[in-house]
Every structure is written in structure tokens, then in C-alpha cells.
Amino acid sequence: MTSSFSNLSLAEPLARAVAEMGYESMTPIQAQAIPVVLTGKDVMGAAQTGTGKTAAFSLPLLQRLLKHENSSTSPARHPVRALVLLPTRELADQVAQQIALYAKHTKLRSTVVFGGMDMKPQTLELKKGVEVLVATPGRLLDHIEAKNAVLNQVEYVVLDEADRMLDIGFLPDLQRILSYLPKQRTTLLFSATFSPEIKRLAGSYLQDPVTIEVARPNETASTVEQHFYSAGDEDKRRAVHQVLRSREIKQAFIFVNSKLGCARLARSLEREGLKTAALHGDKSQDERLKALDAFKQGAVDLLVCTDVAARGLDIKDVPAVFNFDVPFNAEDYVHRIGRTGRAGASGLAVTLVSGSDARLVADIEKLLKKKIEIEALEYDEDRPRGRINDGRRHWRDAEGDEPGQGAGRSERSARAPRSPSRYAPAAPRDPFFDQPYETPADAPKPSWEAAERPSTGRVSPNIKPKRKVAALFKAQDSVA
Ligand code: AMP
């Protein structure tokens, strides 16, 4: 099987769009799925996000829709021919953007509808007529009920991230939507896992599907360095700070299990001086897109998110992922840490494990078929400071020490190896070090002091401004 797009005989407008995207060769899911979808067969694909599966289904689908291409202004000439269903607004938005790019040199129209946004602009788009409709199930049903979307000419339906749609409880909505579609159609189902529920769904709605599997759900990239640190709930934020500081990490995803926990943690980390945004289901669409954009631009360093909100986000090269909560579902562990160490880059995945998480960790062990070692995390502030017993000068045991400054370094090195580049070899014994140490007047502030919460400046969108109660009293006093 070749992996070059040029051997696919894609129509010129599609081939041109692919070339403009800069894709050189097909990803494994594309190499396997595109030829099958081009034949019009149903497909059941096991592929995670980040594998290129959007192009895997949308390129052949667009190719087969080209026969309907027309430049008529009549909406009747542009009925919905392909429906792509996704579990979240972000995913729907991302997939719609990709489809629009692939279709940009064709006359095929596409649009996206999802909840949390005004229905009116979506209605206008739908009324103009679109060949490819990307949607989340709930909002699509709203449009069907309002008679904005008519699905009786759909030839292709894609159930993307189907396992996640079932997890969220979209099955009844999916069943209703599928009941509006013609029986004669091609159905493509993509899911990270083939659970019994997914197989049942496929059994009911797919006809003789070709099964394509490219990445098993229990595979984690070998480029991800995984650590499980023991941390009580009260120590977890401190652990995040410690890892960020000691590994010099610039940006990270932090996963939590609940929306409430997500909002709270984002607020706390923001108060502690970290540029943080929260991404969870209760955020408005506008807030979510802004948070994502801020992270992509580097204006936000930490994105605290729930699994549903983060699934499939097209953010590459996140240097680290924290599991602030051990996920309830072991497969989510694989999804979460799949955000880092992509495309051969090295990544770090840190899971903070509290006393009550033993069963969840055991589930991950079972899925990964690997023994997990729970490590103790060493905190800078717990290391001994002050005079080291070898009679040498005091030194500051924290980042910000200058190379060679710490003559007592060997004791610390035994406890936690530091990056060799940051520290010079141990200094030879010198009478100078037998004198009591005095801080030079112009010594730089140690980083643990410098990193204290900034007193002024930027206020996060997560923090609601506090009412200035004292100021109010003063105002009343002056009236009285
Ligand atoms: P997906 O898994 O569809 O969300 O795609 C993940 C990312 O891979 C997107 O940013 C795509 O633009 C990109 N991508 C898709 N196909 C290819 C390809 N053949 N070569 C390089 N990048 C690709």
C-alpha cells in the first residue's frame, strides 16, 4: 500500500488543497480508510484524534460528493448530502474548519452547528443550503425540529468519536437523528475503542462494515516519560508547581475529573501566579475558543480541562500533561497523555495519585499491561537549607543558584540529580568556604521568592473581581 496522496487519483481541487496543507504522505488511517471510503463501503475505524482521521473520511467523502457540485444560488440545489456528528463543540468546530480547507477549491458548501451559540446565524447558513453539515447531536436536533435542517437526501453519515458520544449519553439523540436519514447511505463510524456498546451501535446502523484499526487504545507513545507521584489532595497544587519549576516546563495541560474541580483549580493556580485558563463544558463557546486561542498563542501557560472538553483538541506539542485527578476511565489516561510526545517529540506525563486512587491506578496498569511505580516527589522547600554539615559555606537550595555557588552540592545531588548543564563540577575544598557565609548585598533574589504571586497586572478571566468592602465602608463613613 502506497502512502502518497498522488496515487489516490483525487480530483484536482482536492489534490490541490492537500498540497496546500503541506501534507507529504498519508497517515496510516488515511492510507487504509481513503480507498475503502472511495468505494462507498461502510467503515468502522479505530483511530484516535491526531492520527489524521478527519482527512481520512472527509477527502473521499468530498470526492464522492463532487458529482453534486453546482454554483446555483437556489438552496434546493444544495441539500445536505453528508452529515458529520461529533460529541463536543470544539471538535465540531475543528473538523468543520478542516473540511472547509479541503473543500476550498470546490463548489461544495459546508457549515457547522453546535450548542452554546445563537441559533440564528446557523439557521441562515442552513437555509442557504449546504452539502456537508458538521454538528453536535443536541443542536442538530434543535435545527431539525425548527425545520432548518432537512436530512432526507443524506448519502453519508460520519459518527466521529462515537465512544465519547455514547459516554456523554448521546445515544437517544443519535438514534433519533439516524431515524431521519435515508436507509440507503454510507455510514462511517470512528471510535478510539470498540467497546461492546460501540459494537452494538455499529451492528444496528452499519452494513457489512470494513474494520480499520490503526492505534490500539492501550498504546501510549514511547516518547512520553510517565511518572506517578504520590500526592495528597492538599499537596497536589504544590506538586504541579514543583514539577513545572524543576523540569522548566513552559506549557501544560492539567486534567481533572469534574467541571467544578476544573474551575476551582484554574482559579487557584491563577492566584498562585500561573497564567491559567479553564476548559470545561459549562464555559460558553466564546470563552472556550478564547481559552484555546490564548493557549495556542502562548498567552496562557496552563490549560486546566476536563476529558470531554479536551478530547481531540488540535493542539500539538504540549510539553507536559498533568493528571491532577487520576481518570475514572483508564482509557482516558491514554487519551490524556496522548496530548504530549506527539510526532516523535518527547513529552512528560505526570499523574498525581492520592490514597483513594489505588483502584483507578490498577485499572491503568491493567490497560497498559505495565507495572506502575508510585514515586515520592521531592519538593525544593523540603530540602535542607542553611549550613551544610561539611563545614562549608551556606548555599541556597533552589533554582536560581549560580553554577559553582553550591559547594555542598554533592549532598543535594545524592538526593535529586540536577541537570548537569546547570551546575559546574564540585569546587575543590577552599579555605574561603570555611568562613561563615554572608549574603552579598547585590545577590539576586532566589527564584522561590521571585516566583511569588505577582502583586499587580493581569487578572485572569477565571477570577471574578472582589468587591472592595473596605472601600465601601470608607465611603459610608465619609457620608455619615
Ligand atoms: P486529526 O486526527 O484529523 O484531528 O488530524 C490531526 C492533525 O494532523 C491536523 O492538524 C491535520 O491537519 C494533520 N494532518 C492530517 N493529515 C495529515 C497528513 N497526511 N500529513 C500531515 N499532517 C496531517
Residues whose N, C-alpha, C, O or C-beta is under 5 A from the ligand:
A	BS01	AMP	Y23 E24 S25 M26 T27 Q48 T49 G50 T51 G52 K53 T54 A55
